[in-house]
């Protein structure tokens, strides 16, 4: 097990390098830099050039990359140009909000996705199966930002049940925290349930056709017991794989949802950094999200061994 974890951690290094290279390349292609944003329109070209020199933006791209890699290896993500604080501190301050939002959405998506997918598989070909798959397809087709705006209009503006935006820390008021996270988490959940429901249905249909399931039914065991005790555990492997992929989608979706609902998370921090050309925050934020995504997929792979003993023995 530990050798497997070590191999996965080593194989993650090229992925992180590729993410950082793509980040540097995209930043280089986007017009403008922090110097032009930080200074007003009355600044002279000499003032802009001096500020670019102070920030190191006048150096070649490969020099900036090597300097950044050197800082990262020493545990330093650099200093935010506009926030005037370390990038690591800015990210860690907002990271719990993004992780809690993604975690809530992931748990809800897994629970309801497995439930709906199992019901569709058990009622294969019936009206329940068709209805569930239609709803799942509809959820896959709805953009996060549009669904978030609709939920704000319905539940915040018209009904007044939930706040339209903002954030309340869980340490200050648990009820306020739950209400502030309800609409954003529901927005992310709806768009991800469809993936898990469709994969659960497909995997369950394959398992329900196996001989051992028919044997269990023939022995007189209740069909519900057979589905929960025999079919569902053996159908979990593909569902786990989809869950790992969805975790990355939730992190990406959180960037948009945090902006829609004005949540002060890492996603909103990155969007603000993009608009203000705060390069260190962009690089550090994307690298942190990539690390979290890789760790989530590592945990999913380790869960394979918990569910299937054959993986553990191998």
C-alpha positions as CSV (number, residue, x, y, z in Angstrom):
1,X,0.0,0.0,0.0
2,X,2.7,2.5,1.0
3,X,4.7,1.7,-2.1
4,X,1.6,2.4,-4.2
5,X,1.1,5.8,-2.4
6,X,4.8,6.7,-3.0
7,X,4.5,5.8,-6.7
8,X,1.4,8.0,-7.0
9,X,3.1,10.9,-5.2
10,X,6.1,10.7,-7.5
11,X,3.9,10.5,-10.6
12,X,2.1,13.6,-9.5
13,X,5.2,15.7,-9.8
14,X,5.1,16.0,-13.6
15,X,1.4,16.9,-13.4
16,X,2.2,19.8,-11.1
17,X,5.0,20.9,-13.3
18,X,2.7,20.8,-16.3
19,X,0.1,22.9,-14.5
20,X,2.7,25.5,-13.5
21,X,4.0,25.7,-17.1
22,X,0.6,26.2,-18.5
23,X,-0.1,28.9,-16.0
24,X,3.0,30.7,-16.9
25,X,2.3,30.4,-20.6
26,X,-1.3,31.7,-20.3
27,X,-0.1,34.6,-18.1
28,X,2.5,35.5,-20.7
29,X,-0.1,35.5,-23.5
30,X,-2.7,37.7,-21.7
31,X,-2.1,41.4,-22.4
32,X,-1.3,43.7,-19.5
33,X,0.6,43.2,-16.3
34,X,0.4,44.3,-12.6
35,X,2.4,47.5,-13.3
36,X,-0.2,48.8,-15.8
37,X,-3.0,47.9,-13.4
38,X,-1.4,49.2,-10.2
39,X,-0.5,52.6,-11.7
40,X,-3.2,55.0,-13.0
41,X,-3.5,56.3,-16.5
42,X,-1.4,59.4,-15.7
43,X,1.8,57.3,-15.0
44,X,4.6,57.9,-17.4
45,X,6.3,55.1,-19.3
46,X,9.4,55.5,-17.1
47,X,7.3,54.9,-14.0
48,X,5.7,51.8,-15.5
49,X,9.2,50.5,-16.5
50,X,10.6,51.2,-13.1
51,X,7.7,49.3,-11.4
52,X,8.1,46.4,-13.8
53,X,11.8,46.3,-13.0
54,X,11.0,46.2,-9.2
55,X,8.5,43.4,-9.7
56,X,10.9,41.4,-11.9
57,X,8.5,41.5,-14.9
58,X,11.2,42.8,-17.2
59,X,13.1,39.5,-17.0
60,X,12.7,36.8,-19.5
61,X,10.0,34.2,-18.9
62,X,12.3,31.4,-18.2
63,X,14.2,33.5,-15.6
64,X,10.9,34.3,-13.9
65,X,9.9,30.6,-14.0
66,X,13.2,29.4,-12.4
67,X,12.9,32.0,-9.7
68,X,9.3,31.0,-8.9
69,X,10.2,27.3,-8.8
70,X,13.1,28.0,-6.5
71,X,10.7,29.8,-4.1
72,X,8.1,27.1,-4.3
73,X,10.7,24.4,-3.4
74,X,11.5,26.4,-0.3
75,X,7.8,26.6,0.7
76,X,7.3,30.2,-0.5
77,X,4.6,31.0,-3.0
78,X,5.7,34.7,-3.2
79,X,4.1,38.0,-2.3
80,X,0.8,39.3,-3.6
81,X,1.4,42.4,-5.6
82,X,-1.9,44.1,-4.8
83,X,-2.8,42.5,-1.5
84,X,0.6,43.3,0.0
85,X,0.8,40.0,1.8
86,X,2.1,36.5,1.2
87,X,0.3,34.4,-1.3
88,X,0.3,31.4,1.0
89,X,-1.4,33.4,3.8
90,X,-4.1,34.7,1.4
91,X,-4.8,31.3,0.1
92,X,-4.9,29.5,3.5
93,X,-7.3,32.2,4.8
94,X,-9.8,31.4,2.1
95,X,-9.1,27.7,1.5
96,X,-11.5,26.4,4.3
97,X,-14.5,28.1,2.6
98,X,-13.7,26.6,-0.8
99,X,-13.0,23.1,0.7
100,X,-16.2,23.2,2.8
101,X,-18.3,24.2,-0.2
102,X,-16.8,21.5,-2.4
103,X,-17.0,18.9,0.4
104,X,-20.7,19.6,1.1
105,X,-21.5,19.4,-2.6
106,X,-19.5,16.2,-3.1
107,X,-21.2,14.4,-0.2
108,X,-24.7,15.5,-1.4
109,X,-23.9,14.6,-5.0
110,X,-22.6,11.1,-4.0
111,X,-25.6,10.3,-1.7
112,X,-28.3,11.4,-4.1
113,X,-26.5,10.3,-7.2
114,X,-26.0,6.7,-5.9
115,X,-29.6,6.7,-4.6
116,X,-31.1,7.9,-7.9
117,X,-28.8,5.7,-10.0
118,X,-29.7,2.6,-8.0
119,X,-33.4,3.3,-8.3
120,X,-33.1,3.7,-12.0
121,X,-31.2,0.4,-12.4
122,X,-33.7,-1.5,-10.2
123,X,-36.6,-0.1,-12.3
124,X,-34.7,-0.5,-15.6
125,X,-36.9,0.3,-18.6
126,X,-39.7,1.7,-16.5
127,X,-41.1,5.2,-16.1
128,X,-39.0,5.7,-13.0
129,X,-35.8,4.9,-14.9
130,X,-36.7,7.2,-17.8
131,X,-37.7,10.0,-15.4
132,X,-34.5,9.8,-13.3
133,X,-32.2,9.7,-16.4
134,X,-34.1,12.7,-17.9
135,X,-33.6,14.7,-14.7
136,X,-29.9,13.6,-14.6
137,X,-29.4,14.8,-18.2
138,X,-31.1,18.1,-17.4
139,X,-28.7,18.6,-14.4
140,X,-25.7,17.9,-16.6
141,X,-26.9,20.5,-19.1
142,X,-27.4,23.4,-16.7
143,X,-24.4,25.9,-16.3
144,X,-23.4,26.6,-12.7
145,X,-23.7,30.4,-13.0
146,X,-27.2,30.3,-14.6
147,X,-28.5,27.9,-12.0
148,X,-27.0,30.0,-9.2
149,X,-28.8,33.1,-10.6
150,X,-32.1,31.3,-10.8
151,X,-31.8,30.1,-7.3
152,X,-31.0,33.6,-6.1
153,X,-34.1,35.0,-7.8
154,X,-36.4,32.2,-6.4
155,X,-35.2,31.5,-2.9
156,X,-33.6,34.9,-2.0
157,X,-35.5,37.5,-3.9
158,X,-39.0,36.1,-4.3
159,X,-39.3,33.8,-1.3
160,X,-36.8,35.4,1.0
161,X,-35.8,32.1,2.6
162,X,-32.0,32.3,2.1
163,X,-29.5,35.1,1.6
164,X,-28.5,35.9,-1.9
165,X,-24.8,36.1,-1.1
166,X,-22.1,36.7,1.5
167,X,-20.6,34.4,4.1
168,X,-20.9,33.8,7.8
169,X,-18.1,31.9,9.6
170,X,-19.2,28.7,11.2
171,X,-17.4,29.8,14.4
172,X,-19.6,32.9,14.6
173,X,-23.0,31.4,13.8
174,X,-23.6,27.9,12.7
175,X,-27.1,28.6,11.5
176,X,-25.9,31.6,9.5
177,X,-23.1,29.6,8.0
178,X,-25.5,26.9,6.9
179,X,-27.8,29.4,5.3
180,X,-25.0,31.2,3.5
181,X,-23.7,27.8,2.2
182,X,-27.1,26.3,1.2
183,X,-27.6,27.9,-2.2
184,X,-23.9,27.7,-3.4
185,X,-23.7,24.0,-2.3
186,X,-27.0,23.2,-3.9
187,X,-25.9,24.8,-7.1
188,X,-22.8,22.7,-7.3
189,X,-24.7,19.5,-6.3
190,X,-27.3,19.7,-9.0
191,X,-24.8,19.9,-11.8
192,X,-22.8,16.9,-10.5
193,X,-25.6,14.5,-9.4
194,X,-26.2,13.5,-13.0
195,X,-22.6,12.1,-13.5
196,X,-22.9,9.9,-10.5
197,X,-26.5,8.8,-11.2
198,X,-25.7,7.8,-14.8
199,X,-22.5,5.9,-13.8
200,X,-24.3,4.2,-10.9
201,X,-27.1,3.1,-13.1
202,X,-24.7,1.7,-15.7
203,X,-22.5,-0.1,-13.2
204,X,-25.5,-1.5,-11.3
205,X,-27.1,-2.9,-14.4
206,X,-23.9,-4.8,-15.1
207,X,-23.8,-6.2,-11.6
208,X,-27.5,-7.1,-11.5
209,X,-27.0,-9.4,-14.5
210,X,-24.3,-11.4,-12.7
211,X,-25.0,-15.0,-11.7
212,X,-24.3,-14.5,-8.0
213,X,-27.1,-11.8,-7.9
214,X,-29.6,-14.2,-9.5
215,X,-28.5,-16.9,-7.1
216,X,-29.1,-14.7,-4.1
217,X,-32.6,-13.9,-5.5
218,X,-33.3,-17.5,-6.0
219,X,-32.3,-18.4,-2.4
220,X,-35.2,-16.3,-1.3
221,X,-33.4,-13.2,0.0
222,X,-35.3,-10.0,-0.4
223,X,-34.4,-8.1,-3.6
224,X,-33.7,-4.9,-1.6
225,X,-31.3,-6.8,0.6
226,X,-29.6,-8.3,-2.5
227,X,-29.2,-4.9,-4.1
228,X,-27.8,-3.2,-1.0
229,X,-25.7,-6.1,0.3
230,X,-24.4,-7.7,-2.9
231,X,-25.0,-5.5,-6.0
232,X,-24.1,-2.0,-4.7
233,X,-20.7,-2.8,-3.1
234,X,-19.6,-4.6,-6.3
235,X,-20.7,-1.6,-8.4
236,X,-18.8,1.0,-6.4
237,X,-15.5,0.9,-8.3
238,X,-16.6,2.9,-11.3
239,X,-18.6,5.2,-9.0
240,X,-15.4,5.9,-7.0
241,X,-13.6,6.8,-10.2
242,X,-16.3,9.2,-11.2
243,X,-16.2,10.7,-7.7
244,X,-12.5,11.5,-8.1
245,X,-13.2,13.2,-11.4
246,X,-16.1,15.1,-10.0
247,X,-14.0,16.5,-7.1
248,X,-11.9,18.3,-9.7
249,X,-15.1,19.6,-11.3
250,X,-16.3,20.9,-8.0
251,X,-13.1,22.8,-7.4
252,X,-13.4,24.3,-10.8
253,X,-17.1,25.0,-10.4
254,X,-16.5,26.6,-7.0
255,X,-14.5,29.4,-8.8
256,X,-17.7,30.5,-10.7
257,X,-20.1,29.8,-7.8
258,X,-18.1,31.8,-5.3
259,X,-18.2,34.7,-7.7
260,X,-22.0,34.5,-8.1
261,X,-22.7,34.2,-4.4
262,X,-19.9,36.6,-3.2
263,X,-18.2,33.9,-1.2
264,X,-14.6,34.9,-0.1
265,X,-13.0,31.6,-1.2
266,X,-10.0,30.7,-3.2
267,X,-12.0,30.8,-6.4
268,X,-13.0,34.4,-5.9
269,X,-9.4,35.2,-4.9
270,X,-8.2,33.8,-8.2
271,X,-10.7,35.7,-10.3
272,X,-9.8,38.9,-8.6
273,X,-6.1,38.2,-9.2
274,X,-6.8,37.5,-12.9
275,X,-8.7,40.8,-13.2
276,X,-5.9,42.7,-11.5
277,X,-3.0,40.7,-13.1
278,X,-1.7,39.6,-9.7
279,X,0.5,36.9,-11.1
280,X,1.8,35.4,-7.9
281,X,-1.7,34.8,-6.6
282,X,-2.8,33.2,-9.9
283,X,0.2,30.9,-9.9
284,X,-0.1,30.0,-6.3
285,X,-3.9,29.5,-6.3
286,X,-3.9,27.2,-9.4
287,X,-1.0,25.2,-8.0
288,X,-2.9,24.7,-4.6
289,X,-6.0,23.6,-6.4
290,X,-4.0,21.1,-8.5
291,X,-2.4,19.7,-5.3
292,X,-5.8,19.3,-3.7
293,X,-7.2,17.6,-6.8
294,X,-4.3,15.1,-6.9
295,X,-4.6,14.3,-3.2
296,X,-8.4,13.6,-3.6
297,X,-7.7,11.2,-6.5
298,X,-5.0,9.6,-4.4
299,X,-7.5,9.0,-1.6
300,X,-10.0,7.6,-4.1
301,X,-7.4,5.1,-5.4
302,X,-6.6,4.1,-1.8
303,X,-10.3,3.5,-1.2
304,X,-10.2,0.9,-4.1
305,X,-8.2,-1.4,-1.8
306,X,-10.8,-0.9,1.0
307,X,-13.7,-1.9,-1.2
308,X,-12.0,-4.6,-3.3
309,X,-9.5,-7.0,-1.5
310,X,-8.1,-8.0,-4.9
311,X,-6.6,-4.5,-5.3
312,X,-5.1,-4.7,-1.8
313,X,-3.5,-8.1,-2.5
314,X,-2.1,-6.9,-5.8
